[in-house]
Amino acid sequence: MSKYQFAISSGPESVRQAGVVESDSFDEAVVLLGQKIPVQKGDSLEIGVTGFPPARYQCVGEMRSRPIWIPEGRLAA
């Protein structure tokens, strides 16, 4: 299992929750965070493993009670 460091923010410089999640895959780690931490449209997620730059995502809504994340800086369709 890999350890992914994460931070969820509601705005610039306002980390609401940060920590580590263990998972077999990156995708599974993102899904687990969506299940455990309340997220709303506009929130940002920064997640990665030690030694690599983190990936940055923005929540653009939800579907079936799960957040929809898109890479930060891209516009939703």
N, C-alpha and C positions, 0 to 999 in steps of 0.2 A: 504494500500500500504506500502511496505517496502522500506527503503532507503538503497541503496548499495553504499559503498564507493569504488572507483576504481582508478587505476593508470595504464596508458599505457606507456611503455618504449620502446625505440629503441635499447637499450643496457644496460649493467650494470651501475647502478647509473645514468641513464639519463632519468628521468621521463619527457615525452613529454606533457602529459596532465593528470590531476587528478581532481577528483570532486565527486559528488554524483548523482546517477540516481535513480529515484523512479519508482517502478514497482510492479506488483502483484506477480511476480515469479522471481526466479533467472535466469531461461532460457530466459525470456522476457527481463530482464535487460541486459544480454549479447548481445542479438539480437539488442536491442535499441542502445547500444554503437557502434556496427558494422555499424549501419545505420547513426549515427551522427558524428562519428570520423573516419577520413581516417586511415586505418590500412594496413600495408604491411607485407609480409612474413618476419619472424624473430622477429616481435614485441612481447612484453610480456604484459599480462594483469593480474593484481592483483585485485581481487574483493571480497568483503565480507560485512558482517553486523557487527555492533558494538557488541563486546562481544565474537566474534568467530574469529579464525585465518582465514585470507583471502585465497581464492583459487587462484592458479597461473596457467596460461595458456600461451601457445606460439602459434602464428599464423603460420600455415604451408602452407598457400596458400589461395585461394578464389574460390568460386563456385557461379555463378549467382550474382556476385558483392557483395557477403557476405564473410567475413573472416571465415576460418575454424580454430577453436581453438582446441588444444589438451592439456591435463594436462601437465604441465611443468615436464620435466624429462622422459617423455615417447617418444619413437621413432615412427615416422609415418610409417604406413605399406607400 
